[in-house]
Amino acid sequence: MGRKALLAFFLSLLVITSYNYYLAQKYPPALPEETIPQTQLPAVPSDNLIQPIADNSPIQKAKLVPAPEVVVETDLVKLVLTTSGARIKSCLLKKHPEEQFVPESVQRRIAANKQSLIGANAQTKELLLRDNEKQQVLLEKIKRKPEQAELVSLAATVDSDFAPAIVFPADSALTQELNTARYQASQAALTLNQSQPEGTIEFVYKTPRGESVKKSFTFHNSNYGIELDINLSNWPKRIQSEKAPFLFYGPNLGLPQVQQGRRSYVYQGPVIYFLNAQQGWVQKEKYTREENDKFVQRPHHGTIGWAGLETKYFLAALIPAQPASTVLVEKNRFGEQKVGLQLPWPGSGQYNFRLYLGPKREDRLREIGTTLEKSKDYGFFGPIARLIYQILVFFSRWTHNFGWAIVLLCLVTKIVFYPLTHHSFEAMQKMQQQMKAFQPEMDALREKHRDNPQKLNKEIMELYRKKGINPLASCQSGCLPMLLQMPVFFALYSVLYNAIELRATPFIGWITDLSAKDPYYVLPILMGISMFVQQKLTGMGGAGGAQQDHAKMMAILMPIMLTWIFASLPSGVVLYWLTFNVLTAAQQLFIQKKQRAAQIATG
């Protein structure tokens, strides 16, 4: 492949691995679950846009007496709705396993927090105590051995602050009332299947003042969408349109993700889809470092198609029947985030929404039909990534194993680029043979002009001219084909790193999760060995002299550094690069065999 081509390949990988760091700077995580800052925290500002869901609000702090629950089961989810506020208390995804948490690590964190309480200031104590509350909830979930992914967060469970919640900007008492009152449910349970694909549960609450709220949830057995109709009756004129209520989802989404390898800088938080005349765009919330330990509340205005919260693999989205004009994003000083859509308030009336609670699988997102698939951000090479994603999913239907689908995808990529790479390898082999033919003349020139570099370069260029060799052919034949493939490599990396289909998906033997790193580092080591063998096949280091010593050093260091980089990457990514190296080595062997046969034939 040549030293320059390998250097281009190595630099491209550095760009790939640094992309996550770029995302971290663009969307820095706001107090993630893994971090407990030991800093003085400021008080909540008094000039917030709305007050009801600030850190010290009743809805955040209230510990509710257990209320009757309604259980809804479909082929895809199991939901538990509490009659306290008619909100979702639990959402388990049957087709997606939960992360594997270690009880001992949670217990160690609780013990460390208790130790840190000694001598801590009041604000830091509040953070530590709150974190221990969430860890205790997680510990209870671990004891029950959860097998399915939970989309209701620890923060929501600790505070009984479930969603979707109706929030009135100017009336915190009314907000608390509507989200803690006992609603009357039309039935105690609902089970959907193929024979009963759809069902509705109604929750009704009447205030002492004669107002009424009815929430109707319509569930479907075949998808993750929920139709939510909110009917308000007999509401007074005192609530003005500029103080119209919001429908909020949050805080946060799902349980904390288990870290795999080095820190993952995947955006988690609010996501908003804006519409315009041509096409829409997705906006994600960005906080400064100064805002990380502060209460932040931001309104966004425009034509809003939907808004919600996302993690790497899951999405909770509020979708209004008609585009909304205002969305409100909140983050409290604990790093817990919410997003709310303002109701187009005429007073009494019915407000229609859809709620998506499920995985970020493109087929499932497209089923809802509201551009939810835009939440999957593949980066700059998005169109290429989406094509690769479709090919990968197609192969998985045939192989029933995403590991072998990745192998087939690599094979298809090699076939598509075969004419380009084949010509490249043949040109490199030919140039190497030409260089070897006049290597003694090159060595003589170096010895003759070793004290005059300018003269040496001039003589070498004259020698190239006489021999009819283009010194740029190495880059043209090696670097250029590799660079032309870089968009595919970047797009493929993004797909393999973000595809939920690889989450907790086994391949063979010890590879039980293609989205996690290889626990025994077998694939990274094999990848490094394949890179070393591939360099040997290219004849790297055959120029002689100082160049040969430098090439030999690169031939050893590059596989080692690549092995270190790939050691913490998802197994699916490493599998692709290993397969790519093996196929490239086989192609080089074929070309060398073909050239030797041609040399023998010509005598």
QUINORSUL-V383294 format. One line per field, one symbol per residue. ss: DSSP state (H for helix, E for strand, L for the rest). burial: 1 if it has 24 or more other C-alpha atoms within 12 Angstrom, else 0. A space follows every 10 residues. Layout:
BEGIN
ss = ???
burial = ???
END
This chain:
BEGIN
ss = LLHHHHHHHH HHHHHHHHHH HHHHHHLLLL LLLLLLLLLL LLLLLLLLLL LLLLLLLHHH HLLLLLLLEE EEELLLEEEE EELELLEEEE EEELLLLLLL LLHHHHHHHH HHHHHHLLLL LHHHHHHHHH HHHHHHHHHH HHHLLLLLEE LLLHHHHHHL LLELEEELLL LHHHHHHHHH LELEELLLEE ELLLLLLEEE EEEEEELLLL LEEEEEEEEE LLLLEEEEEE EEELLLLLLL HHHLLEEEEE LLLLLLLLLL LLLLLLLLEE EEEELLLLLL EEEELLLLHH HLLLLEEEEE EEEEEEEEEE LLLEEEEEEE LLLEEEEEEE ELLLLLEEEE EELLLLLLEE EEEEEEEEEL LHHHHHHHLL LHHHHLLLLL LHHHHHHHHH HHHHHHHHHL LHHHHHHHHH HHHHHHLHHH HHHHHHHHHH HHHHHHHLHH HHHHHHHHLL LLHHHHHHHH HHHHHHHLLL LLHHHHHHHH HHHHHHHHHH HHHHHHHHLH HHLLLLLLLL LLLLLLLLLL LHHHHHHHHH HHHHHHHLLL LLLLHHHHHH HHHHHHHHHH HHHHHHLLLL HHHHHHHHHH HHHHHHHHHH HHHHHHHHHH HHL
burial = 1111111111 0110011011 0000001111 1111011000 1001000001 1111100111 0101000111 1111111111 1111111111 1110111111 1000010011 0010001000 0011111111 1111111110 1100000111 1111111111 1111111111 1101111111 1111100001 1100000111 1111110000 0111111111 1011111111 1110100000 0011111111 1111111101 0001111111 1111100000 1111111000 1111111101 0011111111 1111111111 0011111111 1111111111 1111101101 1111111111 1101100101 1111111110 0101110110 1110110000 1111111111 1011001001 1101111111 1100100010 0110110000 0000000001 0010000011 0011111111 1110111111 1111111111 1111111000 1111111100 1011111111 1111111111 1111000000 1101110111 1111111111 1111111111 1111101110 1100000000 000
END
